[in-house]
Amino acid sequence: MAHLAVRQLTLSHFRSHKRAVIETDGRPIAIYGPNGAGKTNILEAISMLSPGRGLRRAKTAELARVPETVGWKVSAILESLGHTHELETSFTGDGSRTVLIDGKAAPQIALGRLARVVWLVPVMDRLWVEGADGRRRFLDRLAMSFEPSHGEQTLVYERSMRERNRMLKDGITDPSWYGAVESQMADAGAMIAQNRLQTIARISAAQAIATTSFPAASLTLVNADNSEIIETADQLRDAFADGRRRDMQAGRTLVGPHRDDLNAIYATKDVPAAQCSTGEQKALLVSLILSNARALAQDFGAAPIILLDEVGAHLDADRRAALYDEICALGAQAWMTGTGAELFDSLGNRAKYLMVDDGATSAIHPIP
Amino acid sequence: MNSNNKDIDILIQLMAKLPGLGPRSARRAVLHLIKKRDILLSPLADSLFTVAQTARECVTCGNIGTMDQCDVCADPRRAIGQICVVEDVSDLWAMERAAVFKGRYHVLGGVLSALDGVGPEELRIPNLVSRVGDENITEVILALNATVDGQTTAHYIADQLEDMGVSVTSLAQGVPIGGELDYLDDGTITAALNARKAV
């Protein structure tokens, strides 16, 4: 039985769903239906119960159902470590999305302390071969599951860096002004670097002791120019100050945690993840998600809610069966999608099944 | 738009631009004013005209008043060697409502923001540095918002005053009165814990 689980999910005018209410019973949820039926939209709605832009990184207004475009609302009853919370997030057409926790207005960041949510979506299948941005976001999502304030530090850092980049482009030379902005960047940047390193250490430790069918990855945090990761605020302050002339020529900040990258080696083969087969790359990602869940279960007392979109893609039947076994053993509430029910055959009655119609309203049918 | 109502429509449109009012509430307010023409509308019009003629920024601190120097700056009892630095006049008025601070103020008129094109010269920071030197100031209290830009501005001011022999402090951050710990973010709880005091 999951210690962290959405017990009831209600979607209102969210993407293709005019109104949908999904009751769960603690088992993983397998959602199937044809392409375009609205399966991923359900996962996206759950991802909006955590801070940020959700698993598609969509703009808030884009989530509203067309043609109504009256805004949208996602509400949920969340069970977290024996406590029940009512979560609601909505958008009414202007401003940013609002969050209510147990009926009281709360900042988005407060969601992260209650609903730890991680996800794998098909676009991440190329995570290891594409740019560092995606890998940083993936690592930051895992870091936020351990340390919810990581998201806040990231916002402070990015905001300060945009300020500094504007100053560099505008040719501002006032050292006091730079010092003030860089001080903010350094304090937040050091926290970001430390959170990322701790996340890698926790996941590596969880991998080391796990009995799993998925490959272990040797993870390291590297930066763009292969120099050492800067971990302390003082070092970052010095690095920013020393780099002003160079950064002014480039028109942007060239040092800091925004340049760091997650490096992964397929451990048993000693091959970089980017050079592995598509299936192996997917298996590595699944392995990291499962390790994150194990570590979080130990630290937080509950595995995160795991969203796995098109989970069957690139995984053979044995690997799929192993994944389902490990999710059930972890006691994690996983929400998984696939085009056909046969993709979930090996789950048997260990999951709750939902079939989503390909239609204008994305009707959801619980399968007994 | 009905041409017979043109003047009223203009008034509604102007009212709708006020903070806290939208088109609907502006219509209600204007209708209310017209119904109370003698006791509300005419005095309001007179008052608006007068304030439009007399309102000005205090040459010393940036507060809004009707004289060159605001009441706070003109009061010799407020010269106690403390200046409270605020972002906006509304912050100054909020501090005055609390009636706790007995010193003088300095209104910056914004916060540093390169993205919005607001640098030190656009704010009243050079005036603040001059005042600290001229008015025998012993403490500058930074009452700026706990936002990224607010804290950047606080760092900048502290740096500018570093060699002037003045104590630079900032308002405490922590649990608001009536607040519940359960709903505070981690940063606020950390700040509150670090600023704890003996009971």
Interface residues (C-beta under 8 A of the other chain):
Chain A: I101 K104 A106 P107 I109 A110 R113 P148 S149 E152 V156 R159 S160 R162 E163 R164 R166 M167 D170 I172 D174 S176 W177 G179 A180 V181 S183 Q184
Chain B: L112 S113 A114 L115 G119 P120 V148 D149 Q151 T152 T153 A154 H155 Y156 D159 Q160 Y183 D185 D186 G187
